[in-house]
Amino acid sequence: MRTQNSILNMKSNFLILITQTILSFVVRTIFIKELGKTYLGLDGLFLNILNILSIAELGISSAISFCLYKPLKEEDIEKISILMTCYKKLYYIIGTIMTAIGLLIMPFLQYMIKDTVENLYLIYILYLLSTTTLYFISYKEILIMADQKNYKLTWINFLFTIIMYGMQVLVLIQYNSFILYLIIQLIVKILQKIFISRYITKQYQKIDFNAKKELEKEELNGIKRNIKFLFFNKIGDLCIYCTDNILISKIVNLITVGLYSNYSSVVTITRSIINGVFTGITASFGNFAIDSNEESKKNIFEIMDFIRFILYGLCTIGFILLINTFVQIWLGKSFLLNKTNVFIICLNFYLMGTQVPIEVVKQALGFYNRDRIVALMQAVVNLILSILLGIKFGLTGILISTTISYIILPYWLRPYYIYKYIFKTKVLTYLKREILNLIAICIVVIISEYIFTFMSINSIIIRFIIEIILTMLLFAIVVTILYHKTKEFKFVYEYCREKLNKRIE
């Protein structure tokens, strides 16, 4: 059942993310055409500001989710009810805090932007409401996710995604209005969360979301402790992900934010699709780990990490070689960044990807304490370097600061902690495997670049498609040569072969 639920969750996540990807590209293309680069930059800036505001939530959902695994497995209705009531109260507090802080930030918006923007404060309010109001109605989703049943929400999310993007396209084309675009986003998101909340209530009729009994003091202190540890872990990651656009807006300009956001949106969407695979695994790993020894946990992690390498490695190679061609086909040459910036964006994408299986293990096992200082140190290093190098080198300086902060800290230190304290073994095998991963990526990039120089195809689209196919084939060959004897490769190969045989039959 655990495996079946994981597969269903992965499939449902994949369906929603693919739908969102296709529609978001359509909407973004129309958005750029109708509203221009300045509003595109403003969109990226405000999304970053609101992500930073969500610092109030950091750790709570993960801590509660971890606490739900055992009572869900044991069908302890009373404990589930108490935990969900606690979670509801915490989310109400978060929504209130975020709204208050968001309003306090308003007078300082003009100092974050070099450019002049019409209706700046109204636009910001609409962004703020579309984020903060959801905290008052979305808390029940943690229950269905911890229960590995979030695939049941697929049809709801699918329907509302199509409605929102469809209406936004109509508004952009018909009225050329950013304000109406944001109002539609706000209304549809609220309706979606209300619908999901009612659906979950019907699915879990035995659960009391307003339980009068409270958690025992010792257990509540344990949750608070985990939230505190998670807060330190997540705040560092948040500062890495969400400060770039703010710094680019202040140091460079909004148009550069817009150009960069086109690349970051492609990268972020790809990362969301890949991470959706691992999101479906987290609860299953948590349940599996309850009855497993260190060696079993390590084996599952290494399989996850190999799958991560296949997905992130292939996409990183594709981005290095082809993302500029994609943006040129999509938007035109005037929206291209130089090759140096593109390479750094791709490298950062890969480095962030290395942390995904590690985060799955940490969240599933409640392992929040040991490496909390790593995230804070990374955030400080990244912020200082981004300001110093950003002033000196502009966009390139800000991007390379993220690379440096990853390499000197979490890239090797986080694996060290989980191998030492969870798997009770040395991290050397992981580091050797990661060096081999990087060698494989370099081999594919170098050979692909060499092959591409001999291709003389006039049509940019046909050339782009052929280059994608050649890159995928070359990556498959290199991975097979380097990894065919490993247990991770054999597991993935057998799984894919079994699925293929079933389809053929």
C-alpha positions as CSV (number, residue, x, y, z in Angstrom):
1,M,0.0,0.0,0.0
2,R,2.9,2.3,0.8
3,T,4.5,1.8,-2.6
4,Q,1.1,2.1,-4.4
5,N,0.3,5.4,-2.6
6,S,3.8,6.8,-3.5
7,I,3.3,5.9,-7.2
8,L,-0.2,7.4,-7.2
9,N,1.1,10.6,-5.5
10,M,4.0,10.9,-8.0
11,K,1.7,10.4,-11.0
12,S,-0.8,13.0,-9.7
13,N,1.9,15.5,-8.9
14,F,3.4,14.9,-12.3
15,L,0.0,15.5,-14.0
16,I,-0.7,18.7,-12.2
17,L,2.8,20.0,-12.7
18,I,2.9,19.2,-16.4
19,T,-0.5,21.0,-16.8
20,Q,0.7,24.0,-14.9
21,T,4.0,24.0,-16.9
22,I,2.2,24.1,-20.3
23,L,-0.4,26.6,-19.2
24,S,2.1,28.8,-17.3
25,F,4.3,29.1,-20.4
26,V,1.2,30.1,-22.5
27,V,0.2,32.7,-19.9
28,R,3.7,34.0,-19.4
29,T,4.2,34.5,-23.2
30,I,0.9,36.5,-23.4
31,F,1.8,38.3,-20.2
32,I,5.2,39.5,-21.7
33,K,3.5,40.4,-25.0
34,E,0.7,42.4,-23.4
35,L,2.4,44.0,-20.3
36,G,6.1,44.0,-21.1
37,K,9.4,43.4,-19.2
38,T,8.8,45.8,-16.3
39,Y,5.7,44.1,-15.0
40,L,7.4,40.7,-15.6
41,G,10.2,41.9,-13.3
42,L,7.7,43.2,-10.7
43,D,6.0,39.8,-10.7
44,G,9.3,38.1,-9.9
45,L,10.2,40.7,-7.2
46,F,6.9,40.5,-5.3
47,L,6.9,36.7,-5.4
48,N,10.3,36.8,-3.8
49,I,9.2,39.3,-1.1
50,L,6.2,37.1,-0.2
51,N,8.3,34.0,-0.1
52,I,10.5,35.7,2.4
53,L,7.4,36.7,4.4
54,S,6.5,33.1,4.6
55,I,9.3,32.7,7.0
56,A,6.7,32.7,9.7
57,E,5.5,29.3,8.5
58,L,8.9,27.7,8.2
59,G,9.1,24.3,10.0
60,I,5.5,24.1,11.2
61,S,4.0,22.0,8.4
62,S,7.0,19.6,8.3
63,A,7.0,19.2,12.1
64,I,3.3,18.4,12.2
65,S,3.5,16.1,9.2
66,F,6.2,14.1,11.0
67,C,4.0,13.8,14.1
68,L,1.1,12.6,12.0
69,Y,2.8,9.5,10.5
70,K,2.5,7.3,13.5
71,P,-1.1,8.1,14.6
72,L,-2.2,7.7,11.0
73,K,-0.6,4.3,10.8
74,E,-2.2,3.3,14.1
75,E,-5.6,5.0,13.2
76,D,-5.4,7.0,16.4
77,I,-8.3,9.4,15.7
78,E,-8.0,11.4,18.9
79,K,-4.3,12.1,18.4
80,I,-4.9,13.1,14.8
81,S,-7.7,15.5,15.8
82,I,-5.6,17.1,18.5
83,L,-2.6,17.6,16.1
84,M,-4.8,19.0,13.4
85,T,-6.5,21.5,15.8
86,C,-3.0,22.6,16.9
87,Y,-1.9,23.0,13.3
88,K,-5.1,25.0,12.5
89,K,-4.4,27.5,15.4
90,L,-0.7,27.8,14.3
91,Y,-1.7,28.6,10.7
92,Y,-4.3,31.2,11.8
93,I,-1.5,32.9,13.8
94,I,0.9,32.7,10.8
95,G,-1.7,34.2,8.4
96,T,-2.2,37.1,10.8
97,I,1.5,37.7,11.3
98,M,2.2,37.6,7.6
99,T,-0.6,40.0,6.8
100,A,0.7,42.5,9.4
101,I,4.3,42.3,8.3
102,G,3.3,42.5,4.7
103,L,1.5,45.7,5.4
104,L,4.4,47.2,7.3
105,I,6.7,46.5,4.3
106,M,4.6,48.7,2.0
107,P,6.2,52.1,2.8
108,F,9.6,50.6,1.9
109,L,8.7,49.2,-1.6
110,Q,9.8,52.3,-3.4
111,Y,13.3,51.8,-2.0
112,M,13.5,48.3,-3.4
113,I,12.8,49.3,-7.0
114,K,14.8,51.7,-9.2
115,D,11.9,52.0,-11.7
116,T,8.6,53.9,-11.4
117,V,5.6,51.6,-11.5
118,E,1.9,52.6,-11.7
119,N,-0.5,51.3,-9.0
120,L,2.5,49.8,-7.2
121,Y,0.8,49.5,-3.8
122,L,-2.5,48.1,-5.1
123,I,-0.5,45.4,-7.0
124,Y,1.4,44.6,-3.9
125,I,-1.8,44.3,-1.8
126,L,-3.2,41.8,-4.3
127,Y,-0.1,39.7,-4.2
128,L,-0.1,39.8,-0.4
129,L,-3.7,38.7,-0.1
130,S,-3.3,35.9,-2.6
131,T,-0.6,34.5,-0.2
132,T,-1.8,35.3,3.3
133,T,-5.5,34.5,3.0
134,L,-4.7,30.9,2.0
135,Y,-3.2,30.2,5.5
136,F,-6.7,30.5,7.0
137,I,-8.2,27.8,4.8
138,S,-5.5,25.5,3.6
139,Y,-4.3,23.8,6.9
140,K,-6.3,20.6,6.3
141,E,-4.1,19.6,3.3
142,I,-1.3,18.5,5.6
143,L,-3.5,15.6,6.8
144,I,-4.2,14.1,3.4
145,M,-0.5,14.6,2.4
146,A,0.8,12.8,5.6
147,D,-1.8,10.0,4.9
148,Q,-0.2,9.6,1.4
149,K,-3.6,10.4,-0.2
150,N,-2.9,13.7,-1.9
151,Y,-3.5,12.1,-5.3
152,K,-7.2,12.4,-4.5
153,L,-6.9,16.2,-4.9
154,T,-5.6,15.9,-8.4
155,W,-8.9,16.5,-10.2
156,I,-9.6,19.5,-8.0
157,N,-6.2,21.1,-8.6
158,F,-6.4,20.2,-12.3
159,L,-9.8,21.9,-12.7
160,F,-8.9,25.1,-10.9
161,T,-5.6,25.4,-12.7
162,I,-7.3,25.4,-16.0
163,I,-9.9,27.8,-14.9
164,M,-7.4,30.3,-13.4
165,Y,-5.0,30.3,-16.4
166,G,-7.9,30.4,-18.9
167,M,-9.4,33.4,-17.3
168,Q,-6.1,35.2,-17.0
169,V,-5.4,34.7,-20.7
170,L,-8.8,36.2,-21.5
171,V,-8.2,39.2,-19.3
172,L,-4.7,39.9,-20.6
173,I,-5.8,39.7,-24.2
174,Q,-9.2,41.5,-23.8
175,Y,-8.3,44.2,-21.2
176,N,-4.5,44.3,-21.0
177,S,-4.9,44.7,-17.2
178,F,-2.4,43.5,-14.6
179,I,-4.8,44.4,-11.9
180,L,-7.6,42.1,-13.2
181,Y,-5.0,39.4,-13.8
182,L,-4.1,39.5,-10.1
183,I,-7.8,39.7,-8.9
184,I,-8.6,36.5,-10.9
185,Q,-5.6,34.8,-9.3
186,L,-6.7,35.8,-5.8
187,I,-10.4,34.7,-6.3
188,V,-9.7,31.4,-7.9
189,K,-7.0,30.4,-5.4
190,I,-9.4,31.1,-2.5
191,L,-12.2,29.1,-4.1
192,Q,-9.8,26.3,-4.8
193,K,-8.6,26.0,-1.2
194,I,-12.2,26.3,0.2
195,F,-13.3,23.4,-2.1
196,I,-10.3,21.3,-1.1
197,S,-10.9,22.0,2.6
198,R,-14.5,20.8,2.3
199,Y,-13.5,17.7,0.3
200,I,-10.9,16.7,3.0
201,T,-13.6,17.2,5.7
202,K,-15.8,14.7,4.0
203,Q,-13.0,12.3,3.5
204,Y,-12.0,12.4,7.1
205,Q,-15.4,12.6,8.8
206,K,-14.1,11.1,12.1
207,I,-11.5,13.8,12.5
208,D,-12.4,16.7,14.8
209,F,-10.7,19.8,13.5
210,N,-11.8,21.8,16.6
211,A,-10.8,19.3,19.3
212,K,-11.0,20.7,22.8
213,K,-8.3,18.4,24.2
214,E,-4.8,19.8,23.9
215,L,-1.5,18.1,23.3
216,E,0.4,16.9,26.4
217,K,3.1,19.3,27.4
218,E,6.0,17.0,26.6
219,E,4.7,16.3,23.1
220,L,4.0,20.0,22.5
221,N,7.5,20.9,23.6
222,G,8.8,18.3,21.2
223,I,6.9,19.9,18.3
224,K,8.1,23.3,19.3
225,R,11.7,22.0,19.4
226,N,11.4,20.5,15.9
227,I,9.8,23.8,14.6
228,K,12.7,25.7,16.0
229,F,15.3,23.4,14.4
230,L,13.3,23.5,11.1
231,F,13.1,27.2,11.2
232,F,16.9,27.5,11.2
233,N,17.1,24.9,8.4
234,K,14.5,26.6,6.2
235,I,15.4,30.2,6.7
236,G,18.8,29.6,5.1
237,D,17.3,27.9,2.1
238,L,14.7,30.7,1.8
239,C,17.3,33.4,1.8
240,I,19.2,31.6,-1.0
241,Y,16.1,31.2,-3.1
242,C,14.4,34.5,-2.5
243,T,16.9,37.3,-2.2
244,D,18.2,37.3,-5.8
245,N,15.4,39.2,-7.4
246,I,15.3,41.8,-4.7
247,L,19.0,42.4,-5.0
248,I,18.8,42.4,-8.8
249,S,16.0,44.9,-8.6
250,K,17.9,47.2,-6.3
251,I,21.4,46.9,-7.7
252,V,20.5,46.5,-11.4
253,N,16.9,47.1,-12.5
254,L,13.4,45.6,-13.0
255,I,14.0,44.7,-16.6
256,T,17.0,42.5,-15.7
257,V,14.8,40.9,-13.0
258,G,12.3,40.1,-15.8
259,L,15.0,38.7,-18.1
260,Y,16.4,36.6,-15.3
261,S,12.9,35.5,-14.2
262,N,12.3,33.9,-17.6
263,Y,15.2,31.5,-17.0
264,S,14.5,31.0,-13.4
265,S,10.8,30.2,-14.2
266,V,12.0,27.4,-16.6
267,V,14.4,26.1,-14.0
268,T,11.9,26.4,-11.1
269,I,9.1,24.6,-13.1
270,T,11.6,21.8,-13.9
271,R,12.7,21.6,-10.3
272,S,9.0,21.5,-9.2
273,I,8.3,18.6,-11.6
274,I,11.3,16.6,-10.4
275,N,10.7,17.4,-6.7
276,G,7.1,16.3,-7.2
277,V,8.4,12.8,-7.6
278,F,10.2,13.0,-4.2
279,T,7.3,14.8,-2.5
280,G,5.2,11.6,-3.1
281,I,7.9,9.5,-1.5
282,T,8.4,11.5,1.8
283,A,5.5,10.1,3.8
284,S,6.3,6.6,2.5
285,F,9.9,6.9,3.6
286,G,8.7,8.1,7.0
287,N,6.4,5.1,7.4
288,F,9.1,2.7,6.1
289,A,11.7,4.1,8.5
290,I,9.7,3.3,11.6
291,D,10.5,-0.4,11.2
292,S,13.8,-0.3,9.3
293,N,17.5,-0.4,10.2
294,E,20.3,2.0,9.2
295,E,21.4,-0.1,6.2
296,S,17.9,-0.3,4.7
297,K,17.4,3.4,5.1
298,K,20.8,4.0,3.4
299,N,19.9,1.7,0.5
300,I,16.6,3.5,-0.1
301,F,18.4,6.9,0.1
302,E,21.1,5.9,-2.4
303,I,18.4,4.7,-4.9
304,M,16.6,8.1,-4.4
305,D,19.9,9.9,-4.9
306,F,20.6,8.0,-8.1
307,I,17.2,8.9,-9.5
308,R,17.9,12.5,-8.5
309,F,21.1,12.4,-10.4
310,I,19.4,11.0,-13.5
311,L,16.7,13.7,-13.5
312,Y,18.7,16.7,-12.4
313,G,21.8,15.6,-14.3
314,L,20.0,15.3,-17.6
315,C,18.1,18.6,-17.1
316,T,21.3,20.4,-16.1
317,I,23.0,19.2,-19.3
318,G,20.0,20.2,-21.4
319,F,19.9,23.6,-19.8
320,I,23.6,24.3,-20.3
321,L,23.4,23.3,-24.0
322,L,19.9,24.4,-25.0
323,I,18.1,26.8,-22.7
324,N,19.3,29.9,-24.7
325,T,17.9,28.3,-27.8
326,F,14.6,27.6,-26.0
327,V,14.3,31.2,-24.8
328,Q,15.1,32.5,-28.3
329,I,12.4,30.3,-29.9
330,W,10.0,31.2,-27.1
331,L,10.5,35.0,-26.7
332,G,13.2,36.1,-29.1
333,K,16.9,37.2,-29.0
334,S,16.2,40.3,-27.0
335,F,15.4,38.2,-23.9
336,L,18.6,36.2,-23.9
337,L,21.2,36.3,-21.1
338,N,24.9,35.8,-21.8
339,K,26.5,32.3,-21.6
340,T,28.3,33.0,-18.4
341,N,25.1,33.8,-16.5
342,V,23.3,30.9,-18.1
343,F,26.0,28.4,-17.0
344,I,25.9,29.7,-13.4
345,I,22.0,29.4,-13.4
346,C,22.4,25.8,-14.6
347,L,25.1,25.0,-12.0
348,N,23.0,26.4,-9.2
349,F,20.0,24.3,-10.4
350,Y,22.1,21.2,-10.1
351,L,23.6,22.1,-6.7
352,M,20.1,22.7,-5.3
353,G,19.0,19.4,-6.7
354,T,21.6,17.5,-4.7
355,Q,19.8,18.5,-1.6
356,V,16.4,17.0,-2.5
357,P,16.8,13.4,-1.4
358,I,18.6,14.7,1.8
359,E,15.6,16.9,2.6
360,V,13.2,13.9,2.0
361,V,15.2,11.9,4.6
362,K,15.4,14.8,7.1
363,Q,11.7,15.6,6.9
364,A,10.5,11.9,6.9
365,L,12.7,11.1,10.0
366,G,12.3,14.5,11.8
367,F,16.1,15.0,11.6
368,Y,16.2,18.8,12.0
369,N,18.8,19.5,14.7
370,R,22.3,18.6,13.5
371,D,22.7,20.7,10.4
372,R,20.6,23.7,11.3
373,I,23.6,26.0,11.5
374,V,24.6,25.1,7.9
375,A,21.6,26.8,6.4
376,L,22.2,30.0,8.5
377,M,25.8,30.1,7.6
378,Q,25.0,29.6,3.9
379,A,22.4,32.4,4.0
380,V,24.9,34.9,5.6
381,V,27.7,34.0,3.2
382,N,25.3,34.2,0.2
383,L,23.9,37.6,1.3
384,I,27.2,39.2,1.9
385,L,28.8,37.9,-1.3
386,S,25.7,38.9,-3.3
387,I,25.8,42.5,-2.2
388,L,29.6,42.8,-2.7
389,L,29.8,40.9,-6.0
390,G,26.5,42.3,-7.2
391,I,27.7,45.9,-6.9
392,K,31.0,44.9,-8.7
393,F,29.7,42.5,-11.4
394,G,25.9,43.0,-11.5
395,L,23.8,39.9,-12.2
396,T,26.8,37.7,-12.7
397,G,28.1,38.6,-9.2
398,I,24.7,37.8,-7.5
399,L,24.4,34.5,-9.3
400,I,27.9,33.3,-8.5
401,S,27.5,34.1,-4.9
402,T,24.8,31.4,-4.6
403,T,27.1,28.9,-6.3
404,I,29.9,29.7,-3.8
405,S,27.6,29.5,-0.8
406,Y,26.4,26.1,-1.9
407,I,29.8,24.6,-2.6
408,I,31.5,25.6,0.6
409,L,28.7,24.5,2.9
410,P,25.6,22.3,2.2
411,Y,26.9,20.5,-0.9
412,W,29.1,18.2,1.2
413,L,28.2,19.0,4.9
414,R,24.5,18.0,4.8
415,P,25.3,14.5,3.4
416,Y,28.0,14.2,6.0
417,Y,25.4,14.7,8.8
418,I,22.8,12.2,7.6
419,Y,25.4,9.5,6.9
420,K,27.0,9.9,10.3
421,Y,23.8,10.3,12.4
422,I,21.1,8.4,10.5
423,F,23.0,5.8,8.5
424,K,25.8,5.4,11.0
425,T,28.5,5.1,8.4
426,K,31.0,7.3,6.5
427,V,30.0,9.7,3.8
428,L,33.0,8.9,1.5
429,T,30.9,6.6,-0.8
430,Y,28.4,9.4,-1.3
431,L,31.2,12.0,-2.1
432,K,32.9,9.6,-4.6
433,R,29.6,8.9,-6.3
434,E,28.9,12.7,-6.6
435,I,32.4,13.2,-8.1
436,L,31.5,10.5,-10.7
437,N,28.2,12.3,-11.3
438,L,29.9,15.5,-12.1
439,I,32.4,13.7,-14.4
440,A,29.5,12.2,-16.3
441,I,27.8,15.6,-16.8
442,C,31.1,17.1,-18.0
443,I,31.6,14.2,-20.5
444,V,28.1,14.6,-22.0
445,V,28.4,18.4,-22.2
446,I,31.8,18.3,-23.9
447,I,30.9,15.6,-26.4
448,S,27.5,17.1,-27.2
449,E,29.1,20.5,-27.8
450,Y,31.6,18.9,-30.2
451,I,28.9,17.0,-32.1
452,F,26.7,20.2,-32.4
453,T,29.5,22.1,-34.1
454,F,29.2,19.7,-37.1
455,M,25.4,20.1,-37.4
456,S,24.3,22.4,-40.3
457,I,20.5,22.6,-40.0
458,N,18.8,25.9,-41.0
459,S,15.6,25.4,-39.0
460,I,16.3,26.4,-35.4
461,I,13.3,24.3,-34.2
462,I,14.3,21.1,-36.0
463,R,17.9,21.6,-34.8
464,F,16.7,22.1,-31.2
465,I,14.6,18.9,-31.3
466,I,17.6,16.9,-32.8
467,E,19.9,18.3,-30.1
468,I,17.5,17.3,-27.3
469,I,17.4,13.7,-28.7
470,L,21.1,13.4,-29.1
471,T,21.8,14.8,-25.6
472,M,19.4,12.3,-24.1
473,L,20.9,9.3,-26.0
474,L,24.4,10.4,-25.1
475,F,23.5,10.8,-21.4
476,A,21.9,7.3,-21.3
477,I,25.0,5.8,-22.9
478,V,27.4,7.5,-20.5
479,V,25.3,6.7,-17.4
480,T,25.0,3.0,-18.5
481,I,28.8,2.7,-19.0
482,L,29.7,4.3,-15.6
483,Y,26.9,2.9,-13.4
484,H,25.8,-0.4,-14.9
485,K,27.3,-2.5,-12.1
486,T,25.8,-0.5,-9.2
487,K,22.7,-1.7,-7.2
488,E,21.0,1.7,-7.8
489,F,21.3,1.3,-11.6
490,K,20.1,-2.3,-11.5
491,F,17.1,-1.3,-9.4
492,V,16.0,1.5,-11.7
493,Y,16.7,-0.6,-14.8
494,E,14.6,-3.5,-13.5
495,Y,11.8,-1.3,-12.5
496,C,11.7,0.4,-15.9
497,R,11.9,-2.9,-17.7
498,E,9.1,-4.4,-15.6
499,K,6.8,-1.4,-16.3
500,L,7.6,-1.5,-20.0
501,N,6.9,-5.2,-20.2
502,K,3.5,-4.7,-18.5
503,R,2.6,-1.9,-21.0
504,I,3.6,-4.2,-23.9
505,E,1.5,-7.1,-22.6
